[in-house]
């Protein structure tokens, strides 16, 4: 079987009450179907469990996509932090070995028990500091047109949340931002935490993926992650 794209969907300690992880993951897979089909990359979907990576090695995966948040840790049901350490170590090892990583929206606030996640992601949601205005029609402006994932794009329009005051590592390359209260807030970036890692803060729910420009940004990010040139397709 060709290397697969593994979509990790939040459950248990990584499923928050504000996001329908399963529905958005389905929308993500639909938006990426053409790109993945062209490359012959099948999709595997797994809930976040301690054995979700199933002993996978770098040659088994073409891409990991994280659609998960922060839920309720219940050691009696899904184990304590120590029992999750092998999962987090395996994920970090896969990324270090070259497996591309795409983390979406609430993934900035997931895997809080991981000693690796914030560094891999090149940023994070900070409880008590990070925030967003009410969901609604939103504009996300491309601030780096020199990167293949955003070259030729200007604004991305979507019905979405606009994350603000995320903590972004100085080493991250910001691709897109939103303006709120007179300031620009990074919402999408390339992380220096691995050979090819992208955080994309769009995608609160399926309404975001109804936007052609949002789907185009996602498609370009994945094309670049998979080693492509991210050349523009027709947005429509």
Order of alpha helices (4+ residues) and beta strands (2+ residues): beta-alpha-beta-beta-alpha-alpha-beta-alpha-beta-beta-beta-beta-beta-beta-beta-beta-beta-alpha
